Amino acid sequence: MKWKADWGLRGRMALTMFLLFALYIVFIGVLSRYASLFGIVLVMGSFSLAQFFFSDKLTLWSMGAKEVSEDEYPELHRMLGRLSQQADLPKPKVAVVDSRVPNAFATGRSQNSAAVAVTTGLLKTLDKDELEGVLAHELAHVKNRDMMVMTVASFLSTIAFLVVRWGWWFGGGDEDSPQVWVAILASLVVWIVSFLLIRALSRYREFAADRGGATITGKPSALASALMTIDSGMSKVPKKDVREQSEMNAFFIIPLKGDFIGKVFSTHPSTEARVERLRQLEKEM
């Protein structure tokens, strides 16, 4: 496999992290004027760092994903092991989510701590080539190291959101205090900007993972077929299952529909756009 570094993705990740950190330096500077609010930011920051270091375990736990052995899912392990070798990656942990939603995601702060999870619905929906395409897509996320950037960006955004949500309470419960409202307004601006930056990066990283997954397998058409199969299968999933998993949209290979209105708020490009790019890549290969 001839892996080409995606400098477009690397540049976007670097720019996103630079803008986020610059934004949060200003954010902390504003909140530091209010000792009680600054204190909660430090506490939340500590929890967020813990989230970063244990992100793989926390994500799997929150999704109800169970790490499985080779005895339980031998074919899945063999497939992921072979694809990992082709991608020149350590074999990630393998997990399965008992869910009718056909989907998959990768998590972990580094290539050595990565985990790839698939749902039982996905295993029942896709054929062998399609499943390989999906697993290769998730390995491309690991190879590109974009999971780490998304994890860092997400917990920075979470801090701002929590201050917006609970800032008045930590400001002494005085909702009429001008200082509290200044802090909450600053947090709101930071959260909105973070929200847009993260989603712009999330959309591009899916295109990058599609290209990477197609490079690993050499079969862009298999991934394109998998994306269309998963997308069409989403309409058959009960609404209750969709609501339970919707908060993981940014990490799934296909987003659960109905969470965001308009392309600017989407975590993924449209399936049609992704399939069209994969078909073009098939012609080039």
C-alpha positions, 0 to 999 in steps of 0.5 A: 500500500502506498499511503500518501499523507493528506496535507489538506487534512493535516493543515485543517487539523493544525488550523482548527487546533490553533484557532481553538486554543487561541479562542480558549486563551481569550476565553480563560482570560475573560473568565479569570476576572470572575474567580468562581467561574474560573475555578469551575473551568479548572475543575472541568479542564481536569475532568476533560484531561481525564476524558482525553487519556481514557477516551477510548474506554469512555467512548466504548462504555458510553456506546455500550460497546463490548470488547470481543475476543477472537473466539467470539468474532474470529472473522472480524478479528482476522479481517481487521488484523489483515487490514491493519497490516496493509495499513501499517498499523498496530491492530486496534482493539475490536468491539461490538455494539449490540444495536440494530443501527448499522454503523461503525466508529473508531476511538482512541487518542493514538494509534496504539490505544485505538479501538474499532467498534461495529454494531451487530446491525452492521455485521448483519447488513453488509457483505464481506467486501463492504465490511472490509471497506468500512473497517478500512475507513475506520483504520484510515481515521486511526492512520490520519490521527484525526480522532485525537484532534476531534477528542481534544476539540470536543472536550474544549467545546464541552467546557464552554457549553457547561459554563453556558449551561451552569455559569449562573449557578457557579456565579453564586446563583445571581442571575441579575449579575452583569459579570455572570452574564458577560461570562456566559455570553463569552462562553456562548460565543466560544461554544458556537465558534468551536461548534462550527470549527469542529463540524467543518473539520469533521466533514473534511476528515470523512472525505479523507478517511474515505480516500484512505480506506479505499487506498488500504483495500484498493476497492473504492467501489466496495466502500461506496456500496457500503455507504449506500447500504448503511444510508438506506438501512437507516430508515428502517431503524426505530427512532428510539435507537437513533435518539440513544446514539445520536450524540456520537454522530461525529464519530460514526461512518454515517451520521444518524439523521435528524440531528442538525438542520442545514449543511453548515451544522452537519458532521458529515458530507452527504452520502451522495457526495462521498459516493461520487468521490469514491467513484471518481477514485475508482476510475483513477485507480 
